[in-house]
C-alpha cells in the first residue's frame, strides 16, 4: 500500500488551535487534527476558514460544523466525496457556513 501525501493549506509550523465544542476552550493540536476538525479553528490566534478534510485523506468534508474530528469510516458513499490537490480552489463564502 502506498502512502498518501497529505495536502495542507496552512503553515504546519504555526500555532494551531481548535475550539472545544463542549466548553468553548481553545486547545492546541497537531497539523493533522487541525485539518480534520469540523469546528472553529485558528492559526496564531486568528480565525481560519479553510477547507476541512477527512483525517488521513485528501477528501473534502462539505457538511456542517460538528465540533468533532472527521473520520472517513463514518461515510456511507465514498464515491460522492471530492478529492483535493494543493492547487484546488475553494469558494469560502458559500462552502464553509
C-alpha positions, 0 to 999 in steps of 0.5 A: 500500500502506498502512502498518501501525501497529505495536502495542507493549506496552512503553515504546519509550523504555526500555532494551531488551535481548535475550539472545544465544542463542549466548553468553548476552550481553545486547545492546541493540536497537531497539523493533522487534527487541525485539518480534520476538525469540523469546528472553529479553528485558528492559526496564531490566534486568528480565525481560519476558514479553510477547507476541512478534510477527512483525517488521513485523506485528501477528501473534502468534508462539505457538511456542517460544523460538528465540533468533532474530528472527521473520520472517513469510516463514518461515510456511507458513499465514498464515491460522492466525496471530492478529492483535493490537490494543493492547487484546488480552489475553494469558494469560502463564502458559500462552502464553509457556513 
